[in-house]
Amino acid sequence: MKIIYYSSCFFADCDFPLIKELQDKGIDVRYYIPIGFNFQIASILEFKQPVHRWGIYKAKSFVDMQIYKDCVDLDRLYFICGDKPAKWFPLSWVLWIWVYIHMLLQRADAIHITWQFQGYDMILKYLPFKGKRFMTVHDPVQHSGIRGRSDQEEKRKMSIKWANYFMLLNHNQVDIFTKTYNIEKGRITISNLGAYTSLLHVKTNPEPIWDKPYILFFGQITPHKGVEYLLKAMVQVHNECPDIGLIIAGSGEIYFDYTPYEKLDYIRLLNYYIGVKELVNLVGNSIFTVCPYKDATQSGVVQSSLVLSKPVIVTRTGNMPEMIKEEKFGCVVSPCNSYELTSSIIDLIKNPRKLDCLVNNIKNEWIPSISWAPIADKYIELYNSISK
């Protein structure tokens, strides 16, 4: 069976191991990732220089992709290069007509997308895969950082209407997804995310990042991430644990008043996009990571932390508690609650035996149990259902 798999560069960390597993099991996956003009970095993709190519290129033609040659088949991974956001940019129309023809000539059995169509790529709706359209829905309910943006919701509704079958990544939000978008449950398959094993192939600088032990928040800074609650908690943590620091690492607008924290020597703000090498180094040298989200579905931050054997403090929202199984691979606190966050952070810092237990659970239970093989089997079962 041959599948066109069209995805975002931001999902490369979870797409790479899934697609490798599918390919190892005999599914001929042709994997397409669009990257814009001057693209350089996103998720685990990192190029030393901005990409100035135009057209469709196999990933094996990029030197910077050789690091992942054992993670995914670079001969069947295509970068769609040179797109520009301008609505009427002629070369972009030419490019996407080319993409349409390129996919058509694959003579695939089905198409699978992981994000709503955004612009020029809407031409892909017209590929002849009626009844054979699959969509992975990473966020069954839009988080508050996107919710209310009517343009995104309209594109999302259109893409969901286009799809025939859906893959959701947690059980908790099936009902609200089916009610919101009027989807029959029989068209939904439930799966989960495996370990982001591609991160283990990244070589990092062994030198320490800071002269003090630290806890870490990483990822794009947006209002639904609740960073302000973590900062407020850290002030209290410092009173009890003065030797511990906090690093906030990620791009995005600082949406709250950061001035009270600017001169605190135990808090560092790295307000830029964190490349994969720096990310692995930051996580690997941290004590543990924190996701103080106000609302969420699941999070790649949790998967990235766990695959690098770091416990996570998460909030009781979406699928987050299920991902870390409270007191097994991390801790759970209420969202928007600096008091609980403070207590949980102090508890882990002052109880190294508990922290070691969480780390051992991750190494001995989570990592061996989070194989992509059974996840890929669910995808294959779903793909095979169209031929019955």
C-alpha positions in Angstrom: 0.0 0.0 0.0 1.2 3.5 -0.8 0.3 6.5 1.3 0.8 10.3 0.6 1.6 11.7 4.0 1.4 15.5 4.0 2.4 17.1 7.3 3.8 20.3 8.9 7.5 20.8 9.7 6.4 21.4 13.3 5.4 17.7 13.6 8.6 16.3 12.4 9.6 15.1 15.9 6.6 12.8 16.1 6.3 12.1 12.3 9.8 10.7 11.8 9.6 7.7 14.1 6.0 6.9 13.0 6.8 7.0 9.3 9.9 4.9 9.8 7.9 2.3 11.6 5.2 2.3 8.9 7.8 1.9 6.2 9.5 -0.9 8.1 6.2 -2.7 8.2 5.8 -2.5 4.4 3.8 0.7 3.9 5.2 2.8 1.1 4.8 6.3 2.7 5.7 9.3 0.6 6.2 12.0 3.1 5.9 15.7 2.1 6.8 18.7 4.2 6.2 22.3 3.0 8.9 24.8 4.0 8.7 28.5 3.3 11.2 30.8 1.5 14.3 31.3 3.8 13.2 28.4 6.0 15.9 27.4 8.5 14.6 25.9 11.7 11.4 24.3 13.2 10.9 21.3 15.5 13.9 18.9 14.9 14.6 20.4 11.5 17.6 22.7 11.6 19.6 24.0 8.6 22.9 25.8 9.0 21.9 28.3 6.3 18.4 29.4 5.2 17.0 27.3 2.4 16.9 29.2 -0.8 15.7 26.4 -3.1 12.5 26.4 -5.1 10.7 23.2 -6.0 10.3 19.7 -4.6 13.5 18.1 -3.3 14.3 14.8 -1.6 15.6 15.2 1.9 18.7 13.2 1.1 19.8 16.2 -1.1 20.3 18.3 2.1 23.5 17.7 4.0 21.9 18.9 7.3 19.4 16.1 7.0 22.0 13.3 7.1 21.8 13.3 10.9 18.3 11.6 10.5 19.3 9.0 7.9 18.6 6.3 10.4 15.4 7.9 11.6 13.4 8.1 8.4 13.9 7.2 4.7 15.3 10.4 3.3 14.7 9.1 -0.3 10.9 9.1 0.4 10.8 12.4 2.3 10.2 15.5 0.1 10.6 19.1 1.0 8.2 21.5 -0.8 10.6 24.5 -1.0 10.1 28.2 -1.8 6.5 28.9 -0.8 5.7 32.5 0.1 2.7 33.6 2.1 1.6 36.3 -0.3 -1.9 35.4 -1.6 -1.3 36.0 -5.2 2.4 35.1 -5.6 2.5 33.5 -9.1 5.5 31.2 -8.4 3.6 29.7 -5.4 0.7 28.8 -7.6 3.1 27.1 -10.1 4.8 25.3 -7.2 1.6 23.9 -5.8 0.4 22.8 -9.2 3.7 21.0 -9.4 3.1 19.4 -6.0 -0.4 18.3 -7.0 1.0 16.6 -10.1 4.0 15.1 -8.2 1.5 13.5 -5.7 -0.8 12.4 -8.4 2.1 10.6 -10.2 2.8 8.6 -7.0 -0.4 6.6 -7.8 -1.0 6.3 -4.0 -3.9 4.5 -2.4 -4.7 7.2 0.1 -3.7 10.6 1.5 -3.1 11.4 5.1 -2.8 15.0 6.5 -1.9 16.2 10.0 -3.0 19.8 9.9 -5.7 21.9 8.2 -5.0 23.2 4.7 -3.7 26.7 5.0 -3.5 28.4 1.7 -2.1 27.3 -1.7 -2.1 23.7 -0.4 -5.9 23.7 -0.6 -5.4 22.5 -4.2 -4.6 19.1 -2.6 -8.2 18.7 -1.6 -8.9 17.9 -5.3 -6.6 14.9 -5.5 -8.6 11.9 -6.5 -8.8 10.1 -3.1 -12.5 10.2 -2.4 -13.3 8.0 0.5 -9.5 7.6 1.2 -8.7 10.8 3.1 -7.2 10.5 6.6 -6.5 13.3 9.1 -4.6 13.2 12.3 -6.1 15.7 14.7 -3.4 16.8 17.2 -5.8 19.2 19.0 -9.4 17.9 19.0 -10.3 21.2 20.7 -8.4 24.3 19.7 -6.4 25.6 22.7 -7.0 29.2 23.9 -3.9 30.4 22.0 -5.8 29.8 18.7 -9.4 29.7 19.7 -11.3 32.7 18.5 -9.3 33.1 15.4 -12.1 32.7 12.9 -9.7 32.3 9.9 -8.0 29.2 11.4 -11.3 27.7 12.6 -12.8 28.0 9.1 -9.8 26.3 7.5 -10.0 23.6 10.2 -13.7 23.0 9.6 -13.1 22.8 5.9 -10.3 20.3 6.3 -12.3 18.2 8.7 -15.3 18.2 6.3 -12.9 17.0 3.6 -11.5 14.1 5.5 -13.2 10.6 5.7 -11.4 9.2 8.7 -9.7 10.6 11.8 -6.9 9.7 14.1 -7.1 11.3 17.6 -4.3 11.1 20.0 -6.2 10.8 23.3 -9.6 9.4 24.6 -10.5 12.4 26.7 -11.7 14.7 24.0 -13.4 12.3 21.6 -16.9 13.4 22.7 -16.3 17.1 22.4 -14.7 16.6 19.0 -17.6 14.6 17.6 -20.1 17.1 18.9 -18.2 20.2 17.8 -17.7 18.9 14.2 -20.6 16.5 13.9 -18.4 13.5 13.3 -19.6 9.9 13.8 -17.5 8.0 16.3 -17.1 5.1 13.8 -14.9 7.4 11.7 -12.5 7.9 14.6 -9.5 5.8 15.6 -7.7 6.5 18.9 -4.0 6.3 19.1 -1.2 8.0 21.0 2.2 9.5 20.6 5.3 7.4 20.9 8.8 8.4 22.0 10.4 11.2 20.1 13.4 9.0 19.4 14.8 11.3 16.7 16.1 13.5 19.6 18.5 10.7 20.6 20.4 11.2 17.3 21.2 14.8 18.0 24.8 15.5 19.1 25.0 18.2 21.7 27.7 20.3 23.5 28.5 18.5 26.8 29.5 21.8 28.4 27.2 22.9 31.2 24.7 25.7 30.3 24.6 27.4 33.7 26.7 27.3 36.9 23.6 26.3 38.9 21.1 23.5 38.7 17.9 24.6 37.0 14.3 23.6 36.1 13.1 24.3 32.6 10.2 25.6 30.6 10.6 25.3 26.8 8.4 25.8 23.8 6.7 28.7 22.1 5.6 31.4 24.6 1.9 32.0 24.2 -0.9 33.0 26.6 -2.3 29.5 27.1 1.1 28.2 28.3 0.8 29.9 31.7 4.4 31.0 32.0 3.4 33.8 34.3 2.2 31.3 36.9 5.6 29.5 36.8 7.5 32.7 37.3 5.3 33.7 40.2 5.9 30.2 41.7 9.7 30.5 41.2 9.9 33.5 43.4 8.5 31.4 46.2 10.7 28.4 45.3 13.8 30.6 45.5 13.0 31.4 49.2 13.1 27.7 50.0 15.7 26.6 47.4 18.0 29.6 46.7 20.5 27.5 44.7 18.0 26.5 42.0 17.4 28.5 38.8 14.7 28.6 36.2 15.2 28.9 32.4 12.3 30.0 30.2 13.3 29.1 26.7 11.3 29.8 23.6 10.2 32.3 21.0 7.0 34.3 21.2 5.6 37.5 22.6 5.9 38.1 26.3 2.2 38.7 26.9 2.5 39.6 30.6 4.6 42.1 32.6 8.0 40.6 32.9 9.7 43.6 34.5 9.5 42.2 38.1 11.8 39.3 37.0 14.3 41.0 34.7 16.9 41.6 37.4 16.5 38.2 39.2 19.8 36.3 38.8 18.0 32.9 39.3 15.7 33.4 36.3 16.9 33.4 32.7 14.8 34.2 29.7 15.9 32.9 26.3 13.3 34.5 24.1 14.1 33.1 20.7 13.4 30.0 18.8 15.4 27.1 20.3 17.1 24.9 17.8 17.1 21.1 18.3 20.7 20.9 19.4 20.3 23.6 22.0 16.9 22.1 23.0 18.5 18.7 23.7 21.3 20.3 25.6 18.8 22.4 27.7 16.6 19.5 28.6 19.5 17.1 29.2 21.1 19.4 31.7 17.9 20.3 33.6 16.7 18.8 36.8 13.2 18.4 35.4 10.8 20.4 33.1 7.5 22.2 33.8 4.4 22.6 31.6 2.3 25.1 33.5 -0.4 25.2 30.8 -3.7 26.9 31.3 -5.3 24.6 28.8 -3.9 22.0 26.3 -4.6 18.7 24.6 -1.3 16.8 24.6 2.2 18.2 24.4 5.3 17.4 22.4 7.2 19.0 25.3 6.2 16.1 27.5 7.3 13.5 25.0 10.6 15.4 24.4 11.3 15.6 28.1 10.5 11.9 28.8 12.6 10.5 25.9 15.5 12.4 27.4 14.7 10.9 30.8 13.5 14.1 32.5 10.3 14.1 34.7 7.7 16.7 34.0 5.3 18.7 36.1 2.1 19.2 34.1 -1.3 20.8 34.8 -4.6 18.9 35.0 -5.8 19.8 31.5 -6.5 17.8 28.3 -4.5 14.6 28.1 -1.5 15.9 30.1 -2.2 13.8 33.3 -2.6 10.7 31.2 0.7 11.3 29.5 2.8 11.4 32.7 0.6 9.1 34.9 0.8 11.1 38.1 3.7 10.1 40.5 5.0 7.7 37.8 6.8 10.0 35.3 6.1 13.4 36.9 3.6 15.4 38.9 0.2 17.0 38.2 -1.1 20.3 39.6 -4.1 22.4 38.9 -3.9 24.9 36.1 -3.4 28.6 37.0 -2.4 27.7 40.5 1.0 29.1 41.5 0.6 27.7 45.0 0.3 24.1 43.9 3.1 24.6 41.3 5.4 26.0 44.0 4.7 23.1 46.3 5.3 20.5 43.6 8.6 22.1 42.5 9.9 22.3 46.0 8.8 18.8 46.8 10.8 17.4 43.9 13.9 19.5 44.6 13.9 18.6 48.3 13.2 14.9 47.7 16.0 13.6 45.5 15.0 10.0 46.2 11.5 10.8 44.7 13.1 12.5 41.7 15.4 9.5 41.1 12.4 7.2 41.3 10.6 9.2 38.6 13.7 9.1 36.4 14.1 5.3 36.9 10.4 4.8 36.1 10.9 6.7 32.8 13.9 4.7 31.9 12.6 1.3 32.9 8.8 1.6 32.2 8.0 4.6 29.9 10.7 4.2 27.3 10.3 0.4 26.8 6.4 0.8 26.7 6.2 3.7 24.3 7.2 1.9 21.1 5.9 3.1 17.8 5.2 -0.4 16.6 1.7 -0.8 18.1 0.9 2.8 17.1 1.9 2.0 13.5 -0.3 -1.1 13.6 -3.3 1.1 14.3 -2.5 3.2 11.3 -2.1 0.2 9.1 -5.4 -1.3 10.3 -7.1 2.0 9.5 -5.4 2.2 6.0 -6.4 -1.4 5.3 -10.0 -0.7 6.1 -10.4 1.3 2.9 -9.7 -1.7 0.8 -12.3 -3.9 2.4 
